[in-house]
Amino acid sequence: MQRRNTTQEPKVWCLLGRKAGDNTQVLALADALGWPMERKTILVRGWELLPHLLLRITLLGIDRQASSPLDPPWPDLVISAGRRNEPVARWIKQQSGGHTRLVHLGRPWAPVDSYDLIVSTPQYFLTPGPNVLINPLPLHQFTRAGVDQAAQEATPAVAHLPRPYTSVLIGGDSGPFVFTPEKGRLLAQGINRLVQQTGGTALVSGSPRTPRAVAEAVSATLDVPARCYWWHDRDPAAPNPYAAYLGLADRFVVTGESMSMLAEAASLGRPLYVFDPGDAPGSWWTHSHNFRPKPLSHALAMRLAPRRMRRDVSRIQQALVQAGQARWLDEAPALIGAGETWAKKMRPDPSVGAQIAAERIRALF
């Protein structure tokens, strides 16, 4: 069995995949630890689900040539997130003779006791315990100082646009949420009402998950001053303005299916309005767009799967609203008229959750 020199800081491997939100959480936790860290990019094959579900501890589902090398010396700690990286993390622990500690962010598919620590959020139905920590929001790497610096660098490019700036962060399809063009038009109409009342400019940032048809519907419906950044039309040579839009924001509008975007906006001390891209209560089964594989499998899992395998992102949206840290976009006109005084409440600080998780990890060593 590999032995660690106890006079050295533990060596960390961060398993990174295709989901930016997962990667952000993994790196945020590694930053909070401050230990020597190595990034390992894991790229899976299209048919990875079968070997991962059947074998559970395997590398058969990943493209080893395209992925980072996984060779000894093995790390003391692996931080992972997402179903696709779980078999890889457990394989590494197996290769190390059980020496490597495993920390997983989000919801594990493997049994909970497969991990030394799970750092999760209320959208998953996990029970807090000795190896399960529940934070109110996902971890992220953005700080007030960091986004202010990005905003300062971007100011010359937006100086001609009138303030206040309403930064709009748009996600896409996720779980039971299918982001249709019609929902894109409803979002844009809400932005129009908000900006018409306050003046200023909408700074819109899509994500890799934003369907092209939704981006086109939003762009076509906006009739207020706006600058839009869409991933499918981006210039690879131009900087991504996302961090700058976080720093420039006088208020936020965020689509509620994106836990990462909600966490990032909620931590920056600005009014936050949530657009719910879900279907009307009781109408989910009446919409043909929900009969796609991903939303349908999610709906069936919510009804049939064990409680710990379920996911309900509305729990985080509702918690933010109930705590007074966010409001629904539909309510914006009345709240703007009242001066947005509700927005002066304390904002959740994701660094606190990262530090709590880091302390739990240090205790493992």
N, C-alpha and C positions, 0 to 999 in steps of 0.2 A: 504493500500500500504506500502511496506517495505521502511523505511527511512534510509538513510546513515548518520552516524556520520561524519560531515564534518571535524572533527579534525583528522580523520584517513585517511590513504592512501586508495584509492579504492581497492577492492578485485577483482582479475582477475581469470577467468576460461579459460584455453586453451583447446579447443576441438581438440583432436588428433585422426586421423584415420589410414587407412592402407597405405597411400601414404607418403613416407619419405620426399619428396620434400615439400608437404603441411605442414607437421609437423615442418620441419625446419624453414619455414617462420613464422609460428605461434609463435614458441619459440623465434625466433630472435626478433620479435616485442615485445614480453613480456619482454625479457631481456633489450631492449632499454628503456622500460617504467620504469623498476626497482620497480614495485609495487608488493605487496604480490600476489603470483600466485599459482594456483593449476592446475595440469594436469588432464584432464578428457578424458580417452580413450573411444571412441565410436566405437563399432563393430556392423555392420549392417547385416541384414539377406539377403539371396540371392534374395528375392523377394521385396526388399525395394523400388524399383523404383515406383511401383504402388501406395502404400499409400503415398509416398512422393510427387508424382505429383498430386494425387487427393486431399489429405488433406492439404498438405503444412506445417501445423504446427502440428506436431505429433511425438510421439515416437514409433508408431506401426512398423516402419521399422527397429528398432534397437533391438539387443539382450540385454535386460536390465540386465540379470543375468551375462553375460560376460563383459558388459560395466561397467565403473565406476559409482558409485551411483550419482544420480542427485536429491539432497534433499536440502531443505532450511537449513541455510539462503542462499538466492540467491546472486549471485555475483553482483558487480556494473558494471562489464564489461565482455563480452564474446568475445574472439577472435577465429574465425573459418576460415577454408579454405576447399574448395571442396564441391560439390553438396550434398553429403551424410550427412554432418553436418549442413546444412542450416536449415532443419526442426527442429533439436534439439535446435539450437541457438534461433530460433524464439519461440519455446515452452518454453524455460527458461525465455525469456522476458515476455511472456504471464503469466507465473506462478508468476513472480515478480510484476505483476500489472503494467508493463510498465516501471518499475524503471531501469532495466538492460539495459546498452548501448550495441549495437552490432557492432563489427568491423569484416569485412570479407576480406580475402585476395584472390586475383584472380578475377574470374568472377562469379557474383551471378546469380543463376537461378531465384530467387525471384526478384520482382521489386526493382530497385535501391533504392527507398525511403524506403524500408524495413530496411535499415541499417543506422546507424549513420555515418559510414565511410566505404568506400571500398578502399582498397589499391591494385592497379592492375599494370599491365605491358602492353607494346604495343602489345603483341600477341593477346590481347582481344580488341575489337573495342568499348571501352567505351569512353565516352566524359568526360574530366575533369570538375569538378564542385565543389560546396560547400561540398559535401560528397563523392567525387570521386577523389582520388589522384593517378596519374600515375607515377610510378618509371621506370627508363630505364631497370632495371634488377630485378629479384626476390630477396628477402631478404635471407640471410643465416647467419649462426653462426660462420663460420670459420674466424680466424684472422691470420695475418702473424706470430705473436708470438705463437699462438696455434699450427699451422701446423709445425712451426720450431721445437717446442718442440717434437711433434710426430715424426718428421724426425730424431731428435737426438736419440730418444729412439729406432728407427728402424735401425739406421746406422749399428750396428754390424751384423744384419742379411743380409744386402745388400752390405757390404763393399767389398766383393770379386767381385762384378759386376762392369764392367767398366762404367765410366762416359763419356759423359753427360747422364743424365737420361731424357728420354722422357716419361712423364706420360700420359697414354692413359685412358680416362674415357669413358666407353661405357654404353649407356642406353638400349633402346629396343623399342618395339612397342608403339606408341603414336599417337593418332589422325589419320591423314592420312598416317603416316609413319608405314610401316610394315617392320621390320628388318629381312630380309631373310638371309639364309646362303651365298648366292651370294654377298650380300652387305657386309657381314662379311669378305668374301675373298677380296673384293675391299678395305675395310678398312685396312686389314692386309698388302696388297700389298703397299698401301700408306705409312704405317708405315715402311715397309722394305726399301722403297726408301729413306725415311727421315733418318733412323738410319744408313743405309749403307753410306750415304753421310757425316754424322757427327760423326759416331762411337757411342759407348756407348751402352745403354741398354734401352729397352722398359719396363716400369713398367705398367702393364695392370690391370685395375680394372673394372670388370663388375658390374652390379647392379641387384637388384631383378627382374627387368624387362627384363634382357637380356635372350633371348631364349637359351636353351641348344644347339640347333643346330647351332646358331650363334657363341656361345663360342667355340664349337668344330671346326667350320670353321676358326675362327681367329687363334686358337692354331695350327691347321694343316698347315696354310698358312704362319705363321711367320717363317722367316728363319734368324732372327737376334737374338742376346742375349735378352732374355725376361724372365720376371717373371709375371705370370698371377694369378689373384685372381678371382675366379668365385663363385658366391653365392651358386649355386646348389652343388658345391663340397667343400664348406668351412668346416673347422673344428670349431665347436661351441666353443671349448676351446681356439682357437687361436684368437688373436686380429685382427680386421678388419684393413687392412693397408691403407684404403682410405685417412685418414688425413695425414699419413706419406707420401703417394705418392704425395699429394698436396705440402707438404713441401719440398720433395726431388727434385721436378721437375725443370729441367733446361728449359724445354718447355712442352707445353701441346698439345695433340690431343684429341678433345672432339667431340662426336657425337652430331650433331646439334639439335636433337629433344628434348634434355634434357636441359630445361631452368635453372634448379638448378645447374647442372654441369657446364654449360657455365658461370653462374654468379660466382660460386666459383673459377673457373680457371681464369676468367677475372680480378678478384680483387687482384691477387697475384703477379702482376708485372713480368710475364714471357711471352715469345712468345706463342701465342695461335693459333692453327690451327684447323679449323672446318671441320669435315667430314659430308657431307649432306647425310643422309640416304634416302632421297626422291627418287622418280622415275624421269626419264628424263622429261623435260617439254612437256606437251601434250600427255604423254604416260600412265598416271595414269590408265585410264579406260581400257587399253589393258592388264593389268597384273591381272591374276587370284587371286593372293594373296591379292589384294585390295577388293575383294568381300566378305570379312569377316564382321561380324556385326559391329565391332567398326569402322574400316576405312570407311566402306560404309555409316554408319550413320553420320560420321563426314563430308564426302563429300556432302551428301544431305543437312546437316545443313548449310554448307557453301553456298549452292545455294539457300536454301529455308527459312532458319530461319531468325528472325530479326537480325539486324546488331550486337546488343549487345550480342547475343548468339553465335557469331562466334569466331573462334580461328585460328590464323595463326602464328605458331612459327617461320616461316621464316622471319617475320618482325624483330625479335630480332637478328637472325643470320646476316641478311643483315645490320642492324644498327651497329653491332659491326664491320663488315668488312668495311662499308662505313666510319666509324669514325677512321679507322686505328688501332683498338684495337684487331683485329683478321684477319686472312687470311684463305683462303680455303686450305685444305690439298693438293689438286692438284697443287697448286702454290708453295709448299714448296721447291722443288729442286732449283728453280731460286732464291728464297728468301734467302735460306741458303747460296748460293753462294755470295749474296750481304751482308752477315754478319748479317742478321736479324735486320738491323738498324731501320726498321719500328716499331719494338717492344718497342722502348724507349718512346713511347707516354704515357701520363698519363692514368692510369687504373681507371675504375669506382670503387668507394668505396661504397659497399652496406650499410655500417654503416650510410652513409649520408642519404640514403633513409629511413632507420629505424628510424633515429632521427627526420627526417621531419614528418614521420607518427606518431611518439610518441608525437610530439608537437601538431599535429592536434587532437590526442586523449585527451591530457591534457586539451585542450580548451573545450572539451565536458563537463568537470567537473568543 
